[in-house]
Amino acid sequence: MSAQTQEHLGPYRVIRKIGEGGMGVAHLGLDGAGRQVAIKVLHPHVAADLKARDRLVREVETMRRVRSRYVAEVVDAEFDAPRPYVVTRFADGRTLEQAVLTDGPLEPHAVVRLARGLCQALVDIHAAGVIHRDLKPANVMLVGGEPLVIDFGIAHLVDAARLTQSGMFVGTPGYLAPEIIRASQVTPAADVHALASTVFFAATGLPPFGTGSFEAVCFNTMEGRARL
């Protein structure tokens, strides 16, 4: 798709691309009433993978269980189309990562506001029996100074079987809890670890477990060597 397009996905008009990740491309769209929505479309090679479609189904099932003002809710989804997609509330703002990398660390009062909102988001997420598993600055939008948690692409239900192969995991080093790296039992505590790392980044502008290779950051995490 071009930056500006009139293409439709189901009843939604696609306006422009707003982001891209390993699973798919996010677009700004409009529903039939002209309201803005975010449309996440699977990459073609991912859509052809039945496991990837299964993850998409689980992402929607997961997000529909969560009710929180601090979590982007699912509006719609289509799994059987040639290009499967999920529609969520559109957050008009920047990610925490973008804001900090552009403008520097947040002011103390803004860090407190962020932390309070993220704590409530996790309370609501965990109350629904869900573990996000990939909370990080790139998955937190700042909307009017308040955080909005997005992208449950690798979230698991607490009581669900793992989808990843033995010894494999998906996520972002530096924000993953040690137990995820070790592929051991994951509990809601993993999200609390990610919360602390995310708030640390917001306050300092620095990754909590340093920079370098994937292996080096994971080693620092597993050894508890945070750069505080």
Helices and strands as residue ranges (DSSP letters): E 8-9, E 12-20, E 24-30, E 36-42, H 44-47, H 50-64, E 74-78, E 85-89, E 94-95, H 96-103, H 108-127, E 130-131, G 137-139, E 140-143, E 146-149, E 156-157, H 178-181, H 189-204, H 214-222
